[in-house]
Amino acid sequence: MILNVSGRTDIVAFYTEWFMNRYKDGFVDVRNPFNPKLVSRIYFDDVDAILFCTKNPMPIIDYLKEIDKPILFHVTLTPYKSDIEPNVPSKDKVIEAIKKISDIIGVDNIYVRYDPIFLSSKYDINYHKKVFERMCSLLDGYVHHIIVSFIDDYKNVRKNEKTLNYRAFTEDDYKEIGISFSESASKYGMLVQTCFEERNLVEYGFHKGECISHELAYKLTGKTYKNWTARKEQKCNCVQMVDIGVYNSCKHFCKYCYANYSEDKVSENYSNHDSNSSLLVGNIQDDDIIKVRKK
């Protein structure tokens, strides 16, 4: 299996000590988010590769050489300030961290996510074009792939609508972003793509690709995997992964986040975190049903 660490929270930014404890102990427990008494136990011997998804990769850099598994990184690097991302560190520091990781795991194994794009009076088209160009220039030689997405109508987005102050995209917006981003990426030897978006912008120069393609997964592990299924009626061509995170546990408090919808719940979960527990939040209970997951 390929482990996703994590789409549900930023384990790297806030829980690296816990993750490394789990890795050294050889297993991790994950509650089913829809049936919390069901716990999946995952042994790292059954893990083929690890995808780290984070806005702040700095805490784990010094531990990467201790991980004897193929590693991928998706680092989200957005242009927003503290009004939108209250606890995300300086983007200049994140860029320096990306460079270090690229040197450790290889340029083909690290992707930057410019994710999500929204448009407002403060963060308008010209702002995005300028920042994207600068980002590409600063990461020249360290990143080959950039994944772009557009803001979705999540519960947290609706709750923070006044702060985000975003407007709907027009076809002219998509065209201007598509052409500008494609030109900037190409200038620095990068590919820019979307994944699982209604508008993939290939007509404006975007590359057609996935977050983790079957080709990349096979190159890393020598194995084939099923497609990941997001919803019954929609399918993505990314490989299937197993997420070990917990919703409502990321303290970045980004206003557009799909994985947080209650800051009070985040604080509660964070206070119930024990770096020595097999679970990210809380501890195993006597009535928990633990089943070993192999794939």
Residue pairs with C-beta under 8 A, 6 or more apart in sequence:
1 42
1 46
1 47
1 48
1 240
1 241
1 242
1 293
1 294
1 295
2 47
2 48
2 49
2 50
2 51
2 212
2 217
2 221
2 225
2 239
2 240
2 241
2 242
3 42
3 47
3 49
3 50
3 51
3 241
3 242
3 244
4 51
4 53
4 241
4 242
4 243
4 244
4 245
5 11
5 12
5 19
5 50
5 51
5 52
5 53
5 243
5 244
5 245
6 53
6 243
6 244
6 245
7 53
7 243
7 245
7 259
8 33
8 243
8 245
8 246
8 247
8 249
8 259
9 15
9 245
9 246
9 247
9 248
9 249
9 250
9 259
9 280
10 53
10 54
10 55
10 56
10 250
10 252
11 18
11 19
11 52
11 54
11 244
11 245
11 280
12 19
12 52
12 53
12 54
12 56
12 57
12 59
12 60
13 54
13 55
13 56
13 59
13 250
13 251
13 252
14 249
14 250
14 251
14 270
15 273
15 275
15 280
16 59
16 60
16 63
17 275
18 273
18 274
18 275
18 276
18 277
18 280
19 28
19 60
20 60
20 63
20 66
21 275
21 276
22 28
22 44
22 278
23 44
23 66
23 67
25 278
26 43
26 44
26 45
27 41
27 42
27 43
27 44
27 278
28 41
28 42
28 44
28 244
28 278
29 39
29 40
29 41
29 42
29 278
29 279
29 284
29 290
30 39
30 40
30 42
30 242
30 243
30 244
30 279
30 280
31 38
31 39
31 246
31 279
31 281
32 38
32 39
32 40
33 246
33 247
37 287
37 288
37 289
38 288
38 289
38 291
39 279
39 284
39 288
39 289
39 290
39 291
40 242
40 290
40 291
40 292
40 293
41 278
41 290
41 291
41 292
41 293
42 242
42 244
42 292
42 293
43 292
44 69
46 293
46 294
46 295
47 69
48 69
48 70
48 220
48 221
48 223
49 69
49 70
49 71
49 72
49 217
49 220
49 221
50 67
50 69
50 70
50 71
50 72
51 72
51 73
51 74
51 212
51 241
52 60
52 71
52 72
52 73
52 74
53 73
53 74
53 76
53 113
54 60
54 73
54 74
54 75
54 76
55 75
55 76
55 77
55 78
55 85
55 88
55 94
55 252
55 254
56 88
56 89
56 94
56 97
56 252
57 73
57 75
57 94
57 97
57 98
57 101
58 89
58 93
58 94
58 97
61 97
61 100
61 101
61 104
64 71
64 101
64 104
64 105
65 104
70 109
70 220
70 221
71 105
71 109
72 105
72 109
72 110
72 111
72 212
72 216
72 220
73 98
73 101
73 105
73 109
73 110
73 111
74 111
74 112
74 113
74 147
74 211
75 94
75 97
75 98
75 101
75 110
75 111
75 112
75 113
76 112
76 113
76 114
76 115
77 91
77 94
77 95
77 98
77 112
77 113
77 114
77 135
78 84
78 85
78 88
78 114
78 115
78 116
79 91
79 114
79 123
79 127
79 128
79 131
79 132
79 135
80 123
80 254
82 88
83 122
83 163
83 255
84 123
84 163
84 164
84 254
84 255
84 256
85 252
85 253
85 254
85 255
86 252
86 253
86 254
87 251
87 252
87 253
88 94
88 252
88 254
95 135
95 138
95 139
98 110
98 112
98 139
98 142
98 143
99 139
99 142
101 110
102 110
102 142
102 143
103 142
107 141
107 142
107 143
107 144
108 144
108 145
108 216
109 220
110 142
110 143
111 143
111 145
111 146
111 147
111 211
112 135
112 139
112 143
112 145
112 146
112 147
113 146
113 147
113 148
113 149
114 132
114 135
114 146
114 147
114 148
114 181
115 147
115 148
115 149
116 149
116 150
116 151
116 152
116 256
117 128
117 148
117 149
117 150
117 151
117 177
118 150
118 151
118 164
118 166
118 256
119 125
119 128
119 166
119 167
119 169
119 173
120 164
120 165
120 166
120 167
121 165
122 165
125 173
125 176
125 177
128 177
129 176
129 177
129 180
129 181
129 184
132 180
132 181
132 184
133 180
133 184
136 146
136 184
136 185
136 187
136 188
136 190
137 188
139 188
139 190
140 188
140 189
141 189
143 190
144 189
144 190
144 191
145 190
145 191
145 193
145 209
146 181
146 185
146 190
146 191
146 192
146 193
147 192
147 193
147 194
147 195
147 211
148 177
148 181
148 192
148 193
148 194
148 197
148 201
148 206
149 194
149 195
149 196
149 197
150 169
150 197
150 199
151 157
151 164
151 166
151 256
152 258
154 256
154 257
154 258
154 261
155 261
156 255
156 256
156 257
156 258
156 260
156 261
157 164
157 255
157 256
157 258
159 261
160 255
160 256
163 255
164 255
164 256
169 199
174 199
174 201
174 204
175 204
177 201
177 204
178 201
178 203
178 204
178 205
178 206
179 204
179 205
181 192
181 201
181 205
181 206
182 192
182 201
182 204
182 205
182 206
183 205
184 192
185 191
185 192
186 205
191 207
191 209
192 205
192 206
192 207
193 200
193 206
193 207
193 208
193 209
194 200
194 201
194 206
195 209
195 210
195 211
195 236
195 238
196 211
196 230
196 234
196 236
196 238
200 206
200 208
202 208
210 236
210 237
210 238
210 239
211 236
211 238
212 238
212 239
212 241
213 237
213 238
213 239
214 224
214 225
214 237
214 239
217 223
217 224
217 225
217 239
218 224
225 239
225 240
226 239
226 240
227 235
227 236
227 237
227 238
227 239
227 240
228 236
228 238
228 239
228 240
228 241
229 235
229 236
229 240
230 236
242 293
244 280
245 259
245 280
246 269
246 280
246 281
247 259
247 260
247 261
248 259
248 260
248 261
248 262
248 265
248 266
248 269
249 266
249 269
249 270
249 273
249 280
249 281
250 257
250 259
250 260
250 266
251 266
251 270
253 260
253 263
253 266
254 260
260 266
269 281
272 281
272 282
273 280
273 281
274 282
274 283
277 283
277 284
278 284
284 290
